[in-house]
């Protein structure tokens, strides 16, 4: 059986095993094996029944965060900001005032704390992981067309939750912190977040052709077909992009572009200095905050990246809320990007299973 046939079998099997998945995609980039291919199965749009096609575009949600971190670290390399710069220094004015109103000492929170989810800042999207909370997701459901601003989302965090702990003492995943890094990128560069990431990460150099900040940057002239994503009964495409636009998420992309980004990041094609990648992959050494309702393991977390071990191999990457999983294995030079296009998967579903299976399919 060919590699293509084995990969196609993986997505077909998952589609059969997990019937709530609307469509399943899988891109594998393994140059040493001569593999750069994508397979797909299922439906791209439940309303029309259109099939999911390889190469489709979709909202990558939190897979945006590694792009944001890489751009911020490029600014650190250039001496334009520092990892120990504080929120008070980086975000004077509206955001400093907002954070202080929520009980945060902005002179004690650093850029490093933001990037490692140790700032202690409450996650405005916390109810996405704990449905018992009547929070941001519920507000989105009530008015899916509302155009949120970054300031509104940070303010939401200040009024809907308390600090997770003192800066640097607890790990608590925070979209609020990521959005504030997005604000830092804009203030330092004078560009939109999407444009800043594009320039600092080097899309052209990496070969990224279909990645952009949705509704903020212009779409490419030849956008691939859309793979719809779902949350409960909602088609995510019916939600204004601003629900996840400012740093915690925000990028529209394709699996091929994501594969090139993660491979390039770990092959030294993004940073000037190899020590910067070592900084980005230094793992957090603090306990998980209490009551965060999140299964993330601080021991696996670094700067907007997570580490996983599969069959003895180390993989680095990130997952996106609406069904994207993107991981690379530097030692094998294998990168896998998988999509299941739905946030609310049943208990027992393991995002990483298909990553390991795709790596094994290479032989």
Secondary structure, 3 states (H helix, E strand, C coil): CCHHHHHHHHHHHHHHHCCCCCEEEEEEEEHHHCEEEEEEEEEEECCCCEECCCCCEEECHHHHHHHHHHHHHHHHHCCCCCCCCEHHHHCCCHHHHHHHHCCCCCCCCEHHHHHCCCCCCCCCCHHHCCCCCCCHHHHHHHCCCCCCCHHHHHHHHHHHCCCCCCCCCEECCCHHHHHHHHHHHHHHHCCCHHHHHHHHHHHHHHCCCCCEECCCCCCCCCCCCECCCEECCEEHHHCCHHHHCCCCCCEEEEHHHHHHHHHHHHCCCCCCCHHHHHHHCCCCCCEECCCCCCCCCHHHECCCCEEEEECCEEEEEEEECCCEEEEEECCCCEEEEEECCECCCCCCCCCCHHHHHHHHHCC
